């Protein structure tokens, strides 16, 4: 969603938060990651 420059940072965060929040919220991890 943000600039491609953040891709590097989001990539690391998504890998950790995605599998964890994905199971509870089902995809809200993306919103938390941006925060």
N, C-alpha and C positions, 0 to 999 in steps of 0.2 A: 504494500500500500504506500509506503514511504519511498524516498529516493533509493536508487539502487545502491547508494553508498552505505545505507543501513543494512543491506542484505547480509553483509559479513557478520554484523552484530546480531541481527535477528536470527540468522542461521543457527548460531550457538544457543540462543535463548529458546528458540522454537524446539530444538531437539530435547531440551530439558523440561520446558513447561508444557509443550504440546502433549506428550504421552501422559503426563500427570493430570493436567486440567482437562484434557480431552476426554478422559474417562468420567470425570465428575460433571463438567459443564457440557462437554460434547463439542467443543470448538471455541469456547470463550477465551481460550489461551491466547488467541491472536489479539484480542482486545487488551488483555493484560500485558502482553509482550510490548505493545505500542506504548503502554504507560511506563 
